[in-house]
Amino acid sequence: MGTTIRDVAQAANVSIGTVSRALKNQPGLSEATRGRIVEVARALGYDCAQLRPRIRRLTFLLHRQHNNFAASPFFSHVLHGVEDACREHGIVPALLTAGPADDTAQQLRLHAPDAIAVAGFVEPEMLAALVALQRPLVLIDLWAPGLRSVNVDNAAGAALAMQHLFALGRRRIAFIGGSLAHYSIAQRALGYRRAFFEAGLLFDPSLETTIDGGLDPDTGASLAMQRLIDAARAASRPTPDALFAYNDAAALAAMRVCLANGLRVPEDVAIVGFDDIAGATHATPPLSTIAVDKEALGRRGVELLLEDAPADTELRLPVQLVARASTLGAAPANGTGAPDGRRTASTPLAATATGSCIATPQGVESARSKALAEDTLKAR
């Protein structure tokens, strides 16, 4: 007869329930206790797969503020990734939206999921209630200590955006952010500020603004951009010569405000967003942005649960700069328009004869970017 869970409990001098929690990666134990029990189980040859319940039903939990997929298309793509992964592994997914006034724990008991994936922002109280359910849990586009999570590399994405703008010779770079309670937004704001320090440039706090609480990105970013323009003109200062926005919806709204105020994009103000939603490509001019594999976020979240990864596993997925006309300018008159310039955190852009951007293992920015940067340095 093989080793039983009772044998492991006796050898580790703990209860059977404690062994079960340790081998299922459930909360409620210190890492030292969990590690000791796992080592005892391995030494005795216990098959930990015996305690690993198969995931048949998964609930994808989304805060109500993210539930408007038309206004916030990001999470619809994340959900598609979750659904694709569930389909591949024979899991039945269910979508549940909830807010702070809802009894989320009771709703989840009715759903009776084997595992839970939480995407985007949730209140700390709601997250604590989810942890208390003791179901396998993964956070997507969200982070909390001691919990499995998968995020894009938000700080690296902000660095890519800022390095691109610096290389274009832009120095008065504004940032429009959202609520810093959102993990991804806070990381992007941090990357924005850190970029000035790493470039050896002074950071002007007046160029950083946050959309008003309770407003959607479109309305909030429009008002925020107008405030930046009005403040500059009232003080007889130059308006920002570039803008990095926390997402594409905010960037597109800000672009419309700039154009309405007589500012040319990108000649007067270069604009970069984040997420690479479909609307970024079709904007006039097309929006430079940080591309995110949104479906991969959802897929990897499900895979973390299936892999039974340790409870504190953190994954960060790479991002890519997509340089379009909102920073690079219009297509040349000869009609040989430059394609999207794509750059990852480890792949700089090389120059081509026409000033377009391509990804290569080495190089600097585009020829146009380099020329602009040199002109700016000469003028200083």
C-alpha positions as CSV (number, residue, x, y, z in Angstrom):
1,M,0.0,0.0,0.0
2,G,1.3,3.5,-1.0
3,T,2.0,6.4,1.3
4,T,-1.2,8.1,2.5
5,I,-2.0,11.6,3.6
6,R,-2.2,10.3,7.2
7,D,1.4,9.0,6.9
8,V,2.5,12.5,5.8
9,A,0.6,14.2,8.7
10,Q,2.2,11.8,11.3
11,A,5.7,12.3,9.9
12,A,5.3,16.1,9.8
13,N,3.5,16.2,13.2
14,V,0.6,18.2,11.8
15,S,-3.1,17.5,11.1
16,I,-4.4,15.9,8.0
17,G,-6.2,19.1,7.1
18,T,-2.9,21.0,7.4
19,V,-1.2,18.6,5.0
20,S,-4.2,19.0,2.6
21,R,-3.9,22.8,2.6
22,A,-0.1,22.7,2.2
23,L,-0.2,20.3,-0.8
24,K,-3.1,22.2,-2.5
25,N,-1.3,25.5,-2.1
26,Q,-4.2,26.9,-0.2
27,P,-3.9,30.0,2.1
28,G,-3.6,29.9,5.8
29,L,-0.1,28.5,6.3
30,S,3.3,30.1,6.5
31,E,5.7,29.3,3.7
32,A,8.0,27.6,6.1
33,T,5.3,25.2,7.3
34,R,4.1,24.6,3.7
35,G,7.7,23.9,2.5
36,R,8.4,21.5,5.4
37,I,5.3,19.5,4.7
38,V,6.0,19.4,0.9
39,E,9.5,18.1,1.7
40,V,8.2,15.4,4.0
41,A,5.6,14.3,1.4
42,R,8.3,14.0,-1.3
43,A,10.6,12.1,1.1
44,L,7.9,9.6,1.8
45,G,7.0,9.3,-2.0
46,Y,3.5,10.7,-1.6
47,D,1.8,11.5,-4.9
48,C,0.6,15.1,-4.5
49,A,-1.6,14.8,-7.5
50,Q,-4.0,12.8,-5.4
51,L,-5.1,16.0,-3.6
52,R,-5.2,18.2,-6.7
53,P,-8.9,18.5,-7.7
54,R,-9.6,18.8,-11.4
55,I,-10.9,22.2,-12.5
56,R,-14.2,21.7,-14.4
57,R,-15.8,25.1,-13.7
58,L,-14.1,28.5,-13.7
59,T,-15.6,31.9,-12.8
60,F,-14.1,34.9,-14.5
61,L,-14.8,37.8,-12.1
62,L,-14.8,41.3,-13.4
63,H,-15.6,44.5,-11.5
64,R,-18.6,46.4,-12.7
65,Q,-16.5,49.4,-13.8
66,H,-14.9,47.2,-16.4
67,N,-18.1,45.6,-17.7
68,N,-18.7,48.0,-20.5
69,F,-16.8,46.2,-23.2
70,A,-17.5,48.9,-25.8
71,A,-15.9,51.6,-23.7
72,S,-13.2,49.2,-22.2
73,P,-12.4,46.7,-25.0
74,F,-9.2,45.5,-23.1
75,F,-11.1,43.1,-20.9
76,S,-13.2,41.6,-23.7
77,H,-9.9,40.4,-25.2
78,V,-8.7,39.1,-21.8
79,L,-12.0,37.2,-21.5
80,H,-11.5,35.7,-25.0
81,G,-8.2,34.4,-23.9
82,V,-9.7,32.8,-20.8
83,E,-12.5,31.2,-22.9
84,D,-10.0,29.8,-25.4
85,A,-7.9,28.2,-22.7
86,C,-11.0,26.8,-21.0
87,R,-12.2,25.3,-24.3
88,E,-8.8,23.6,-24.8
89,H,-8.9,22.0,-21.4
90,G,-12.6,21.1,-21.1
91,I,-13.4,23.8,-18.5
92,V,-16.7,25.5,-18.4
93,P,-16.2,29.3,-17.9
94,A,-18.7,31.7,-16.5
95,L,-18.6,35.5,-16.3
96,L,-19.6,37.2,-13.1
97,T,-19.6,41.0,-12.7
98,A,-19.7,42.5,-9.2
99,G,-19.3,45.7,-7.3
100,P,-18.6,46.7,-3.7
101,A,-22.3,46.6,-2.8
102,D,-22.7,43.0,-4.0
103,D,-22.4,39.9,-1.8
104,T,-19.7,38.5,-4.1
105,A,-19.0,35.5,-1.9
106,Q,-22.6,34.4,-1.9
107,Q,-22.8,34.8,-5.7
108,L,-19.7,32.6,-6.1
109,R,-21.2,30.0,-3.8
110,L,-24.1,29.8,-6.2
111,H,-21.7,29.5,-9.2
112,A,-19.8,26.8,-7.3
113,P,-16.6,27.2,-9.3
114,D,-13.6,25.0,-8.9
115,A,-11.3,28.0,-9.5
116,I,-11.6,31.8,-9.8
117,A,-9.9,34.3,-12.2
118,V,-10.1,37.9,-11.2
119,A,-9.3,40.6,-13.8
120,G,-8.6,44.3,-13.3
121,F,-9.3,46.3,-10.2
122,V,-11.3,45.0,-7.2
123,E,-11.6,46.5,-3.8
124,P,-9.4,45.0,-1.0
125,E,-12.5,43.8,0.9
126,M,-13.7,41.9,-2.2
127,L,-10.3,40.3,-2.7
128,A,-10.2,39.2,0.9
129,A,-13.6,37.6,0.6
130,L,-12.4,35.7,-2.5
131,V,-9.3,34.4,-0.7
132,A,-11.5,33.3,2.2
133,L,-13.4,31.0,-0.2
134,Q,-10.2,28.9,-0.4
135,R,-10.6,28.1,-4.1
136,P,-7.6,28.2,-6.5
137,L,-7.3,31.9,-7.4
138,V,-5.4,33.8,-10.1
139,L,-5.2,37.6,-10.5
140,I,-5.1,39.0,-14.1
141,D,-4.0,42.6,-14.7
142,L,-4.0,42.8,-10.9
143,W,-1.5,42.1,-8.2
144,A,-1.6,41.3,-4.4
145,P,1.2,39.8,-2.2
146,G,1.1,36.1,-1.8
147,L,-1.4,35.5,-4.7
148,R,-0.9,34.1,-8.2
149,S,-0.9,36.8,-10.8
150,V,-0.2,37.5,-14.4
151,N,0.4,41.0,-15.7
152,V,2.0,42.7,-18.6
153,D,5.3,44.5,-17.9
154,N,3.6,47.9,-17.3
155,A,6.7,49.7,-16.1
156,A,8.8,48.5,-19.0
157,G,6.0,49.6,-21.4
158,A,6.1,53.1,-19.9
159,A,9.8,53.1,-20.3
160,L,9.5,52.2,-24.0
161,A,7.0,55.0,-24.6
162,M,9.1,57.6,-22.8
163,Q,12.4,56.5,-24.5
164,H,10.7,56.8,-27.8
165,L,9.5,60.4,-27.0
166,F,12.9,61.4,-25.6
167,A,14.6,60.2,-28.8
168,L,12.2,62.4,-30.8
169,G,13.6,65.4,-28.9
170,R,10.4,65.8,-26.8
171,R,11.0,67.1,-23.2
172,R,7.8,68.6,-21.9
173,I,6.1,65.2,-21.8
174,A,2.7,65.1,-20.0
175,F,1.1,62.1,-18.5
176,I,-2.6,61.5,-18.2
177,G,-3.3,58.7,-15.6
178,G,-6.3,57.1,-14.0
179,S,-6.8,55.9,-10.4
180,L,-3.6,54.7,-8.8
181,A,-5.7,52.1,-7.0
182,H,-5.4,50.2,-10.3
183,Y,-2.1,48.2,-10.2
184,S,-1.4,48.5,-13.9
185,I,-2.0,52.3,-13.9
186,A,0.2,52.8,-10.9
187,Q,3.0,50.9,-12.6
188,R,2.7,53.0,-15.7
189,A,2.8,56.2,-13.7
190,L,5.8,55.0,-11.9
191,G,7.5,54.1,-15.2
192,Y,6.7,57.6,-16.5
193,R,8.4,59.3,-13.6
194,R,11.3,57.0,-13.4
195,A,12.1,57.6,-17.1
196,F,13.0,61.3,-16.4
197,F,15.4,60.2,-13.6
198,E,17.0,57.5,-15.8
199,A,17.4,60.0,-18.7
200,G,18.9,62.6,-16.3
201,L,16.1,65.1,-17.0
202,L,14.1,67.2,-14.6
203,F,10.5,66.0,-13.9
204,D,7.8,68.7,-13.9
205,P,4.9,67.5,-11.6
206,S,2.5,70.0,-13.2
207,L,2.6,67.9,-16.4
208,E,1.2,64.8,-14.6
209,T,-2.6,64.7,-14.2
210,T,-5.2,62.2,-13.3
211,I,-8.7,61.9,-14.7
212,D,-11.4,62.8,-12.3
213,G,-12.9,59.9,-10.3
214,G,-16.1,58.4,-11.7
215,L,-15.5,59.5,-15.2
216,D,-14.9,57.1,-18.2
217,P,-11.5,57.4,-19.9
218,D,-12.9,59.3,-22.8
219,T,-14.6,62.1,-20.8
220,G,-11.9,62.2,-18.1
221,A,-9.0,62.4,-20.5
222,S,-10.7,65.1,-22.5
223,L,-11.1,67.2,-19.4
224,A,-7.5,66.4,-18.2
225,M,-6.0,67.4,-21.6
226,Q,-7.9,70.6,-21.7
227,R,-6.7,71.5,-18.2
228,L,-3.1,70.9,-19.3
229,I,-3.5,73.2,-22.3
230,D,-5.4,75.9,-20.4
231,A,-2.8,75.9,-17.5
232,A,0.1,76.3,-20.0
233,R,-1.6,79.1,-21.9
234,A,-2.7,80.9,-18.7
235,A,0.9,80.9,-17.5
236,S,2.3,81.8,-20.9
237,R,4.2,78.6,-20.9
238,P,4.6,76.3,-23.9
239,T,2.0,73.5,-24.1
240,P,3.3,70.0,-23.6
241,D,5.2,68.8,-26.7
242,A,4.3,65.2,-26.0
243,L,1.8,63.1,-24.1
244,F,1.9,59.6,-22.7
245,A,-1.6,58.4,-21.7
246,Y,-2.3,55.4,-19.4
247,N,-4.4,53.7,-22.1
248,D,-5.4,54.2,-25.7
249,A,-9.0,55.4,-25.0
250,A,-7.5,58.3,-23.0
251,A,-4.8,59.0,-25.6
252,L,-7.4,59.2,-28.4
253,A,-9.6,61.5,-26.4
254,A,-6.7,63.7,-25.6
255,M,-5.7,63.8,-29.3
256,R,-9.1,65.1,-30.2
257,V,-8.8,67.9,-27.7
258,C,-5.3,68.8,-29.0
259,L,-6.6,69.0,-32.5
260,A,-9.7,71.0,-31.4
261,N,-7.3,73.5,-29.8
262,G,-5.3,74.0,-32.9
263,L,-2.3,71.8,-31.9
264,R,-0.9,69.6,-34.7
265,V,-0.2,65.9,-34.0
266,P,2.6,65.0,-34.0
267,E,4.3,68.3,-35.0
268,D,3.2,70.2,-31.9
269,V,2.4,67.3,-29.6
270,A,3.4,63.7,-30.1
271,I,1.0,61.2,-28.4
272,V,1.6,57.6,-27.2
273,G,-1.1,55.4,-25.7
274,F,-1.1,51.9,-24.1
275,D,-2.9,48.6,-25.0
276,D,-3.0,48.8,-28.8
277,I,-6.8,48.6,-29.2
278,A,-8.3,48.4,-32.6
279,G,-9.2,52.1,-32.6
280,A,-5.5,53.0,-32.3
281,T,-4.8,51.8,-35.9
282,H,-7.9,53.6,-37.3
283,A,-7.4,57.0,-35.6
284,T,-6.4,60.1,-37.5
285,P,-3.5,60.2,-37.2
286,P,-2.9,56.5,-36.3
287,L,-1.9,56.3,-32.6
288,S,1.5,55.1,-31.4
289,T,1.0,52.8,-28.5
290,I,2.4,50.0,-26.3
291,A,1.1,46.7,-27.7
292,V,-0.2,44.2,-25.2
293,D,-1.2,40.5,-25.9
294,K,-4.5,40.8,-24.1
295,E,-5.6,37.2,-25.0
296,A,-2.3,35.9,-23.6
297,L,-3.1,37.4,-20.3
298,G,-6.3,35.4,-20.1
299,R,-4.7,32.2,-21.4
300,R,-1.8,32.3,-19.0
301,G,-4.0,33.0,-16.1
302,V,-5.9,29.8,-16.7
303,E,-2.7,27.9,-17.3
304,L,-1.3,29.1,-13.9
305,L,-4.3,27.5,-12.3
306,L,-3.9,24.3,-14.3
307,E,-0.2,24.1,-13.5
308,D,-1.1,24.4,-9.8
309,A,1.7,27.0,-9.6
310,P,2.7,28.2,-6.1
311,A,0.3,30.6,-4.6
312,D,2.7,33.5,-4.9
313,T,3.7,33.0,-8.5
314,E,4.0,36.2,-10.5
315,L,4.2,36.3,-14.3
316,R,5.0,39.4,-16.3
317,L,4.4,39.3,-20.1
318,P,6.5,41.4,-22.5
319,V,5.1,44.4,-24.3
320,Q,6.1,46.1,-27.5
321,L,6.2,49.7,-28.8
322,V,4.2,50.3,-32.0
323,A,5.3,53.6,-33.5
324,R,2.7,55.2,-35.8
325,A,2.0,58.6,-37.2
326,S,1.0,60.2,-33.9
327,T,4.7,60.4,-33.1
328,L,6.4,59.6,-36.4
329,G,4.4,62.0,-38.6
330,A,2.5,61.5,-41.9
331,A,3.6,59.2,-44.7
332,P,6.1,60.6,-47.1
333,A,4.8,62.4,-50.2
334,N,6.1,59.6,-52.5
335,G,3.5,57.3,-51.0
336,T,6.0,54.8,-49.5
337,G,4.5,55.1,-46.1
338,A,6.5,53.7,-43.2
339,P,5.0,50.6,-41.6
340,D,4.4,50.3,-37.9
341,G,7.7,50.5,-36.0
342,R,7.7,47.8,-33.4
343,R,10.1,47.6,-30.5
344,T,10.2,45.4,-27.4
345,A,11.9,46.3,-24.1
346,S,15.0,44.3,-25.3
347,T,14.8,45.1,-29.0
348,P,15.7,48.7,-30.0
349,L,14.7,50.2,-33.3
350,A,17.2,50.5,-36.2
351,A,17.3,53.3,-38.7
352,T,16.3,52.7,-42.3
353,A,17.0,55.0,-45.2
354,T,13.4,56.3,-45.3
355,G,13.2,57.0,-41.6
356,S,10.8,54.1,-41.0
357,C,11.3,51.8,-38.0
358,I,11.9,48.1,-37.9
359,A,12.8,45.7,-35.1
360,T,16.4,44.4,-35.0
361,P,18.6,43.0,-32.3
362,Q,20.7,46.2,-32.3
363,G,20.3,49.8,-33.4
364,V,19.0,53.1,-32.0
365,E,15.8,55.0,-32.9
366,S,14.7,55.8,-36.5
367,A,16.8,58.1,-38.6
368,R,14.1,60.8,-38.2
369,S,14.1,60.3,-34.4
370,K,17.9,60.6,-34.2
371,A,17.9,63.7,-36.3
372,L,15.3,65.4,-34.1
373,A,17.1,64.4,-30.9
374,E,20.4,65.8,-32.3
375,D,18.7,69.1,-33.2
376,T,17.2,69.4,-29.8
377,L,20.5,68.8,-28.1
378,K,22.2,71.4,-30.2
379,A,19.6,73.9,-29.3
380,R,20.0,73.4,-25.6
